[in-house]
Amino acid sequence: MNFFFPNDDIPLQVNDSIHVLEVVKSVVRTFDKSTIAQGSSCSYKSSNHLQVDSKYNVHVPRESIYDAEMYRILHNWLAKVHSFDIIGQWHLKKVCEDGGYHHLYCDLTIKKRDDPSPVAVLELLATTSIPELNEHFKRDDVVKNPYWPCSKQQERGLNVIHFWHDKDFTNVRMSARSRDVTGKFYEIIDEQILP
């Protein structure tokens, strides 16, 4: 196995557009297990009121651990091999309800070099609560009983993937709700990603 990027071609949908869900799954399978495992002891946050292994206030990896691994692999695979741009902290200006401009940042974007619009915008969250999820796309058992954004947000193109993994990053599971190129929604519940 190559730990720098997946040994696969870029997964495409029937219309030859990039299949973002399959790209993310391939990237997660390529994560360096020791980097993720060490996150619980070296670069961690507290799970606070969320249960992890039936316990509260457990040390869990910070979002930055996942963000760095995702960026590293996407850059090595899509940017160096396939001429995409991978941009961290994509800057967005938005007029909010108060009428003022606000500066927002998305964790990662994937874009074709010759196209100013991103193919995908990725926002990563690690061990977070439902109110925090709602804030990002306006539980402990998230893979088997996933929380999805409201229908209006999904109709506007918001797709969601939930990952769960054990402390050693040897057992990784995923649930996703996404829209395919025909506009039809599909769900994947509790799919085994690793081993």
CYANA upper distance limits for C-alpha pairs under 8 A (distance plus 0.5 A):
  1 MET  CA      6 PRO  CA      8.48
  1 MET  CA      7 ASN  CA      8.06
  2 ASN  CA      6 PRO  CA      6.88
  2 ASN  CA      7 ASN  CA      7.07
  2 ASN  CA     30 THR  CA      7.94
  3 PHE  CA     30 THR  CA      6.16
  3 PHE  CA     31 PHE  CA      7.57
  3 PHE  CA     32 ASP  CA      7.14
  4 PHE  CA     30 THR  CA      7.92
  4 PHE  CA     72 ARG  CA      8.18
  4 PHE  CA     73 ILE  CA      6.38
  4 PHE  CA     76 ASN  CA      6.85
  4 PHE  CA     77 TRP  CA      8.11
  5 PHE  CA     27 VAL  CA      7.67
  5 PHE  CA     30 THR  CA      6.94
  5 PHE  CA     73 ILE  CA      5.60
  5 PHE  CA     74 LEU  CA      7.71
  5 PHE  CA     76 ASN  CA      6.39
  5 PHE  CA     77 TRP  CA      5.55
  6 PRO  CA     26 SER  CA      6.72
  6 PRO  CA     27 VAL  CA      7.13
  6 PRO  CA     30 THR  CA      6.68
  6 PRO  CA     73 ILE  CA      8.40
  6 PRO  CA     77 TRP  CA      7.38
 10 ILE  CA     18 ILE  CA      7.50
 10 ILE  CA     19 HIS  CA      8.37
 10 ILE  CA     23 VAL  CA      7.45
 10 ILE  CA     78 LEU  CA      8.36
 11 PRO  CA     18 ILE  CA      6.66
 11 PRO  CA     19 HIS  CA      5.92
 11 PRO  CA     20 VAL  CA      8.40
 11 PRO  CA     22 GLU  CA      6.70
 11 PRO  CA     23 VAL  CA      6.88
 12 LEU  CA     16 ASP  CA      5.72
 12 LEU  CA     17 SER  CA      5.98
 12 LEU  CA     18 ILE  CA      5.08
 12 LEU  CA     19 HIS  CA      5.29
 13 GLN  CA     17 SER  CA      5.99
 13 GLN  CA     18 ILE  CA      6.69
 13 GLN  CA     19 HIS  CA      5.85
 13 GLN  CA    181 VAL  CA      7.75
 14 VAL  CA    181 VAL  CA      8.16
 15 ASN  CA    181 VAL  CA      7.76
 18 ILE  CA     23 VAL  CA      8.38
 18 ILE  CA    119 VAL  CA      8.10
 19 HIS  CA     23 VAL  CA      6.76
 20 VAL  CA     24 VAL  CA      6.63
 20 VAL  CA    120 ALA  CA      7.51
 21 LEU  CA     25 LYS  CA      6.74
 21 LEU  CA    161 ILE  CA      8.38
 22 GLU  CA     26 SER  CA      6.64
 23 VAL  CA     27 VAL  CA      6.69
 24 VAL  CA     28 VAL  CA      6.65
 25 LYS  CA     29 ARG  CA      6.76
 25 LYS  CA    193 ILE  CA      7.68
 26 SER  CA     30 THR  CA      6.96
 27 VAL  CA     31 PHE  CA      6.99
 27 VAL  CA     70 MET  CA      7.10
 27 VAL  CA     73 ILE  CA      6.83
 27 VAL  CA     74 LEU  CA      7.50
 28 VAL  CA     70 MET  CA      7.89
 29 ARG  CA    193 ILE  CA      7.34
 29 ARG  CA    194 LEU  CA      7.10
 30 THR  CA     73 ILE  CA      7.96
 31 PHE  CA     35 THR  CA      8.40
 31 PHE  CA     36 ILE  CA      8.09
 31 PHE  CA     69 GLU  CA      6.64
 31 PHE  CA     70 MET  CA      8.02
 31 PHE  CA     73 ILE  CA      8.17
 32 ASP  CA     36 ILE  CA      7.13
 32 ASP  CA     69 GLU  CA      8.01
 33 LYS  CA     37 ALA  CA      6.53
 33 LYS  CA    168 ASP  CA      7.24
 33 LYS  CA    169 PHE  CA      5.94
 33 LYS  CA    170 THR  CA      7.73
 34 SER  CA     38 GLN  CA      6.38
 34 SER  CA    168 ASP  CA      7.82
 34 SER  CA    169 PHE  CA      8.35
 35 THR  CA     39 GLY  CA      6.89
 35 THR  CA     65 ILE  CA      8.05
 36 ILE  CA     40 SER  CA      8.15
 36 ILE  CA     61 PRO  CA      7.46
 36 ILE  CA     65 ILE  CA      7.16
 36 ILE  CA     66 TYR  CA      7.85
 36 ILE  CA    168 ASP  CA      7.95
 36 ILE  CA    169 PHE  CA      7.08
 37 ALA  CA     41 SER  CA      8.49
 37 ALA  CA     61 PRO  CA      8.38
 37 ALA  CA    167 LYS  CA      6.21
 37 ALA  CA    168 ASP  CA      5.35
 37 ALA  CA    169 PHE  CA      6.63
 38 GLN  CA     42 CYS  CA      6.26
 38 GLN  CA     43 SER  CA      7.92
 38 GLN  CA     61 PRO  CA      8.33
 39 GLY  CA     43 SER  CA      5.18
 39 GLY  CA     44 TYR  CA      6.10
 39 GLY  CA     60 VAL  CA      7.28
 39 GLY  CA     61 PRO  CA      4.81
 39 GLY  CA     62 ARG  CA      7.36
 39 GLY  CA     65 ILE  CA      7.09
 40 SER  CA     44 TYR  CA      5.57
 40 SER  CA     45 LYS  CA      8.28
 40 SER  CA     59 HIS  CA      5.77
 40 SER  CA     60 VAL  CA      5.03
 40 SER  CA     61 PRO  CA      5.21
 40 SER  CA     62 ARG  CA      8.48
 40 SER  CA    167 LYS  CA      8.04
 41 SER  CA     59 HIS  CA      7.44
 41 SER  CA     60 VAL  CA      8.31
 41 SER  CA     61 PRO  CA      8.31
 43 SER  CA     61 PRO  CA      6.48
 43 SER  CA     62 ARG  CA      6.58
 43 SER  CA     65 ILE  CA      7.87
 44 TYR  CA     59 HIS  CA      6.19
 44 TYR  CA     60 VAL  CA      5.69
 44 TYR  CA     61 PRO  CA      4.94
 44 TYR  CA     62 ARG  CA      5.45
 45 LYS  CA     59 HIS  CA      6.05
 45 LYS  CA     60 VAL  CA      6.05
 45 LYS  CA     61 PRO  CA      6.81
 45 LYS  CA     62 ARG  CA      6.16
 46 SER  CA     57 ASN  CA      5.68
 46 SER  CA     58 VAL  CA      5.90
 46 SER  CA     59 HIS  CA      5.29
 46 SER  CA     60 VAL  CA      6.62
 47 SER  CA     51 GLN  CA      7.47
 47 SER  CA     52 VAL  CA      7.67
 47 SER  CA     56 TYR  CA      6.91
 47 SER  CA     57 ASN  CA      5.37
 47 SER  CA     58 VAL  CA      5.74
 47 SER  CA     59 HIS  CA      6.86
 47 SER  CA     60 VAL  CA      6.91
 47 SER  CA    127 THR  CA      6.93
 47 SER  CA    128 THR  CA      8.27
 48 ASN  CA     56 TYR  CA      6.35
 48 ASN  CA     57 ASN  CA      4.73
 48 ASN  CA     58 VAL  CA      7.54
 49 HIS  CA     56 TYR  CA      6.22
 49 HIS  CA     57 ASN  CA      7.05
 50 LEU  CA     56 TYR  CA      6.43
 50 LEU  CA     57 ASN  CA      7.93
 50 LEU  CA    127 THR  CA      8.16
 50 LEU  CA    128 THR  CA      8.20
 50 LEU  CA    129 SER  CA      7.73
 50 LEU  CA    139 ARG  CA      6.94
 50 LEU  CA    140 ASP  CA      6.70
 51 GLN  CA     55 LYS  CA      5.55
 51 GLN  CA     56 TYR  CA      5.36
 51 GLN  CA     57 ASN  CA      8.17
 51 GLN  CA     58 VAL  CA      8.37
 51 GLN  CA    139 ARG  CA      8.06
 51 GLN  CA    140 ASP  CA      6.11
 52 VAL  CA     56 TYR  CA      6.91
 52 VAL  CA     58 VAL  CA      7.06
 52 VAL  CA    140 ASP  CA      7.13
 60 VAL  CA    127 THR  CA      7.95
 61 PRO  CA     65 ILE  CA      6.94
 61 PRO  CA    126 ALA  CA      7.91
 62 ARG  CA     66 TYR  CA      7.97
 62 ARG  CA    126 ALA  CA      6.88
 63 GLU  CA     67 ASP  CA      6.62
 63 GLU  CA    124 LEU  CA      7.27
 63 GLU  CA    125 LEU  CA      6.40
 63 GLU  CA    126 ALA  CA      5.51
 64 SER  CA     68 ALA  CA      6.42
 65 ILE  CA     69 GLU  CA      6.89
 66 TYR  CA     70 MET  CA      6.46
 66 TYR  CA    124 LEU  CA      8.26
 67 ASP  CA     71 TYR  CA      6.54
 67 ASP  CA    107 ASP  CA      7.70
 67 ASP  CA    108 LEU  CA      8.43
 67 ASP  CA    124 LEU  CA      7.42
 68 ALA  CA     72 ARG  CA      6.51
 69 GLU  CA     73 ILE  CA      6.70
 70 MET  CA     74 LEU  CA      6.50
 71 TYR  CA     75 HIS  CA      6.36
 71 TYR  CA     86 ILE  CA      7.75
 71 TYR  CA     88 GLY  CA      7.80
 71 TYR  CA    108 LEU  CA      7.70
 72 ARG  CA     76 ASN  CA      6.71
 73 ILE  CA     77 TRP  CA      6.48
 74 LEU  CA     78 LEU  CA      5.93
 74 LEU  CA     79 ALA  CA      7.46
 74 LEU  CA     86 ILE  CA      7.31
 75 HIS  CA     79 ALA  CA      5.28
 75 HIS  CA     80 LYS  CA      6.85
 75 HIS  CA     85 ASP  CA      8.07
 75 HIS  CA     86 ILE  CA      6.34
 76 ASN  CA     80 LYS  CA      5.74
 76 ASN  CA     81 VAL  CA      7.41
 77 TRP  CA     81 VAL  CA      5.93
 77 TRP  CA     82 HIS  CA      7.40
 78 LEU  CA     82 HIS  CA      5.33
 78 LEU  CA     83 SER  CA      6.79
 78 LEU  CA     84 PHE  CA      5.88
 78 LEU  CA     85 ASP  CA      7.94
 78 LEU  CA     86 ILE  CA      8.14
 79 ALA  CA     83 SER  CA      5.28
 79 ALA  CA     84 PHE  CA      4.96
 79 ALA  CA     85 ASP  CA      5.88
 79 ALA  CA     86 ILE  CA      6.93
 80 LYS  CA     84 PHE  CA      8.23
 83 SER  CA    112 LYS  CA      7.62
 83 SER  CA    113 ARG  CA      7.10
 84 PHE  CA    110 ILE  CA      7.31
 84 PHE  CA    111 LYS  CA      6.18
 84 PHE  CA    112 LYS  CA      5.17
 84 PHE  CA    113 ARG  CA      5.95
 85 ASP  CA    109 THR  CA      8.41
 85 ASP  CA    110 ILE  CA      6.44
 85 ASP  CA    111 LYS  CA      5.75
 85 ASP  CA    112 LYS  CA      6.56
 85 ASP  CA    113 ARG  CA      6.29
 86 ILE  CA    108 LEU  CA      7.34
 86 ILE  CA    109 THR  CA      6.15
 86 ILE  CA    110 ILE  CA      5.43
 86 ILE  CA    111 LYS  CA      7.12
 87 ILE  CA    108 LEU  CA      6.08
 87 ILE  CA    109 THR  CA      5.71
 87 ILE  CA    110 ILE  CA      7.27
 88 GLY  CA    106 CYS  CA      7.85
 88 GLY  CA    107 ASP  CA      5.94
 88 GLY  CA    108 LEU  CA      4.97
 88 GLY  CA    109 THR  CA      7.03
 89 GLN  CA    105 TYR  CA      5.65
 89 GLN  CA    106 CYS  CA      5.65
 89 GLN  CA    107 ASP  CA      5.26
 89 GLN  CA    108 LEU  CA      6.50
 90 TRP  CA    105 TYR  CA      5.79
 90 TRP  CA    106 CYS  CA      5.63
 90 TRP  CA    107 ASP  CA      7.19
 90 TRP  CA    108 LEU  CA      7.08
 90 TRP  CA    109 THR  CA      7.18
 91 HIS  CA    103 HIS  CA      7.41
 91 HIS  CA    104 LEU  CA      6.50
 91 HIS  CA    105 TYR  CA      5.26
 91 HIS  CA    106 CYS  CA      7.34
 92 LEU  CA    103 HIS  CA      6.30
 92 LEU  CA    104 LEU  CA      5.53
 92 LEU  CA    105 TYR  CA      6.37
 92 LEU  CA    106 CYS  CA      8.21
 93 LYS  CA    101 TYR  CA      6.79
 93 LYS  CA    102 HIS  CA      6.15
 93 LYS  CA    103 HIS  CA      5.33
 93 LYS  CA    104 LEU  CA      6.73
 94 LYS  CA    101 TYR  CA      5.92
 94 LYS  CA    102 HIS  CA      5.77
 94 LYS  CA    103 HIS  CA      7.03
 94 LYS  CA    104 LEU  CA      7.83
 95 VAL  CA     99 GLY  CA      6.30
 95 VAL  CA    100 GLY  CA      5.92
 95 VAL  CA    101 TYR  CA      5.05
 95 VAL  CA    102 HIS  CA      6.71
 96 CYS  CA    100 GLY  CA      6.45
 96 CYS  CA    101 TYR  CA      7.03
 96 CYS  CA    102 HIS  CA      7.26
106 CYS  CA    121 VAL  CA      7.25
106 CYS  CA    122 LEU  CA      7.09
106 CYS  CA    123 GLU  CA      6.15
107 ASP  CA    121 VAL  CA      8.21
107 ASP  CA    122 LEU  CA      6.45
107 ASP  CA    123 GLU  CA      5.61
107 ASP  CA    124 LEU  CA      6.99
108 LEU  CA    121 VAL  CA      6.47
108 LEU  CA    122 LEU  CA      5.51
108 LEU  CA    123 GLU  CA      7.16
109 THR  CA    118 PRO  CA      6.66
109 THR  CA    119 VAL  CA      7.97
109 THR  CA    120 ALA  CA      6.14
109 THR  CA    121 VAL  CA      4.96
109 THR  CA    122 LEU  CA      6.42
110 ILE  CA    118 PRO  CA      6.12
110 ILE  CA    119 VAL  CA      6.02
110 ILE  CA    120 ALA  CA      5.71
110 ILE  CA    121 VAL  CA      7.07
111 LYS  CA    115 ASP  CA      7.36
111 LYS  CA    116 PRO  CA      7.97
111 LYS  CA    117 SER  CA      7.10
111 LYS  CA    118 PRO  CA      4.73
111 LYS  CA    119 VAL  CA      5.44
111 LYS  CA    120 ALA  CA      7.43
112 LYS  CA    116 PRO  CA      8.24
112 LYS  CA    118 PRO  CA      7.62
112 LYS  CA    119 VAL  CA      7.58
123 GLU  CA    136 HIS  CA      8.34
125 LEU  CA    133 LEU  CA      8.41
127 THR  CA    139 ARG  CA      8.46
128 THR  CA    132 GLU  CA      6.67
128 THR  CA    133 LEU  CA      7.34
128 THR  CA    139 ARG  CA      7.86
129 SER  CA    133 LEU  CA      6.73
129 SER  CA    139 ARG  CA      6.71
130 ILE  CA    134 ASN  CA      6.58
130 ILE  CA    139 ARG  CA      7.48
130 ILE  CA    147 TYR  CA      8.14
131 PRO  CA    135 GLU  CA      6.74
132 GLU  CA    136 HIS  CA      6.93
133 LEU  CA    137 PHE  CA      6.74
134 ASN  CA    138 LYS  CA      5.94
134 ASN  CA    149 PRO  CA      7.52
137 PHE  CA    149 PRO  CA      6.93
137 PHE  CA    153 GLN  CA      7.93
137 PHE  CA    158 LEU  CA      8.11
138 LYS  CA    149 PRO  CA      7.80
138 LYS  CA    150 CYS  CA      8.26
138 LYS  CA    153 GLN  CA      7.36
141 ASP  CA    145 ASN  CA      6.18
141 ASP  CA    146 PRO  CA      7.68
142 VAL  CA    146 PRO  CA      4.85
142 VAL  CA    147 TYR  CA      7.05
142 VAL  CA    162 HIS  CA      7.20
142 VAL  CA    163 PHE  CA      8.47
142 VAL  CA    164 TRP  CA      8.11
143 VAL  CA    162 HIS  CA      6.54
143 VAL  CA    163 PHE  CA      7.03
143 VAL  CA    164 TRP  CA      6.88
143 VAL  CA    173 ARG  CA      7.46
143 VAL  CA    174 MET  CA      6.34
143 VAL  CA    175 SER  CA      5.70
143 VAL  CA    189 ILE  CA      7.18
143 VAL  CA    190 ASP  CA      5.90
144 LYS  CA    175 SER  CA      7.78
144 LYS  CA    189 ILE  CA      6.71
144 LYS  CA    190 ASP  CA      5.92
146 PRO  CA    162 HIS  CA      7.65
146 PRO  CA    175 SER  CA      7.33
146 PRO  CA    189 ILE  CA      8.41
148 TRP  CA    160 VAL  CA      7.49
148 TRP  CA    177 ARG  CA      7.90
149 PRO  CA    153 GLN  CA      6.93
149 PRO  CA    154 GLN  CA      7.19
149 PRO  CA    158 LEU  CA      8.46
149 PRO  CA    160 VAL  CA      8.41
150 CYS  CA    154 GLN  CA      7.01
151 SER  CA    155 GLU  CA      6.52
152 LYS  CA    156 ARG  CA      6.89
153 GLN  CA    157 GLY  CA      7.17
153 GLN  CA    158 LEU  CA      6.20
154 GLN  CA    158 LEU  CA      5.07
154 GLN  CA    159 ASN  CA      6.84
154 GLN  CA    178 SER  CA      8.46
157 GLY  CA    179 ARG  CA      7.86
158 LEU  CA    178 SER  CA      8.15
159 ASN  CA    176 ALA  CA      8.12
159 ASN  CA    177 ARG  CA      6.42
159 ASN  CA    178 SER  CA      5.16
159 ASN  CA    179 ARG  CA      7.38
160 VAL  CA    176 ALA  CA      6.09
160 VAL  CA    177 ARG  CA      6.00
160 VAL  CA    178 SER  CA      6.99
161 ILE  CA    174 MET  CA      7.42
161 ILE  CA    175 SER  CA      6.30
161 ILE  CA    176 ALA  CA      4.73
161 ILE  CA    177 ARG  CA      7.12
162 HIS  CA    174 MET  CA      6.03
162 HIS  CA    175 SER  CA      5.70
162 HIS  CA    176 ALA  CA      6.64
163 PHE  CA    172 VAL  CA      7.42
163 PHE  CA    173 ARG  CA      6.19
163 PHE  CA    174 MET  CA      4.97
163 PHE  CA    175 SER  CA      7.15
164 TRP  CA    172 VAL  CA      6.19
164 TRP  CA    173 ARG  CA      5.73
164 TRP  CA    174 MET  CA      6.81
165 HIS  CA    169 PHE  CA      6.07
165 HIS  CA    170 THR  CA      7.79
165 HIS  CA    171 ASN  CA      6.00
165 HIS  CA    172 VAL  CA      4.80
165 HIS  CA    173 ARG  CA      6.83
166 ASP  CA    170 THR  CA      7.06
166 ASP  CA    171 ASN  CA      6.14
166 ASP  CA    172 VAL  CA      7.35
170 THR  CA    194 LEU  CA      6.79
170 THR  CA    195 PRO  CA      6.64
171 ASN  CA    192 GLN  CA      8.30
171 ASN  CA    193 ILE  CA      8.12
171 ASN  CA    194 LEU  CA      5.75
171 ASN  CA    195 PRO  CA      6.37
172 VAL  CA    192 GLN  CA      6.75
172 VAL  CA    193 ILE  CA      5.78
172 VAL  CA    194 LEU  CA      5.35
172 VAL  CA    195 PRO  CA      7.64
173 ARG  CA    190 ASP  CA      6.28
173 ARG  CA    191 GLU  CA      5.92
173 ARG  CA    192 GLN  CA      5.09
173 ARG  CA    193 ILE  CA      5.78
173 ARG  CA    194 LEU  CA      7.49
174 MET  CA    188 ILE  CA      8.16
174 MET  CA    189 ILE  CA      7.36
174 MET  CA    190 ASP  CA      5.70
174 MET  CA    191 GLU  CA      5.60
174 MET  CA    192 GLN  CA      7.03
174 MET  CA    193 ILE  CA      7.18
175 SER  CA    187 GLU  CA      7.85
175 SER  CA    188 ILE  CA      5.61
175 SER  CA    189 ILE  CA      4.91
175 SER  CA    190 ASP  CA      5.59
175 SER  CA    191 GLU  CA      6.80
176 ALA  CA    187 GLU  CA      6.11
176 ALA  CA    188 ILE  CA      5.57
176 ALA  CA    189 ILE  CA      7.12
177 ARG  CA    185 PHE  CA      7.46
177 ARG  CA    186 TYR  CA      6.31
177 ARG  CA    187 GLU  CA      4.98
177 ARG  CA    188 ILE  CA      7.01
178 SER  CA    185 PHE  CA      6.07
178 SER  CA    186 TYR  CA      6.15
178 SER  CA    187 GLU  CA      7.07
179 ARG  CA    183 GLY  CA      6.05
179 ARG  CA    184 LYS  CA      5.87
179 ARG  CA    185 PHE  CA      4.76
179 ARG  CA    186 TYR  CA      6.72
180 ASP  CA    184 LYS  CA      6.08
180 ASP  CA    185 PHE  CA      6.88
180 ASP  CA    186 TYR  CA      7.94
